[in-house]
Amino acid sequence: MAGRNVIVSGAASGIGFACADALLKQGDNVCAVDITPVAREKLAISGENFIEVKTDVGDATQCAAAV
């Protein structure tokens, strides 16, 4: 299913990064939330289907703002 809007936490590394990359490859729109910047050049970004929001997921106010 391509074209979904998805929020991926922990997208800067590990499983979160792998999930964000896989979703982008499927054609989904990804909002990456992480306190660490995402290595955009390593993601399968095509066009405007990716945004990044610096967020500390341990902070409820920041999480609410990211959504």
Protein Blocks (a to p, Z undefined) as FASTA:
>chain_A
ZZiacddehklgcjllmmmmmmmmnopacddddfbdcdfklpccehjlbccddddfkbmk
lmmmmZZ
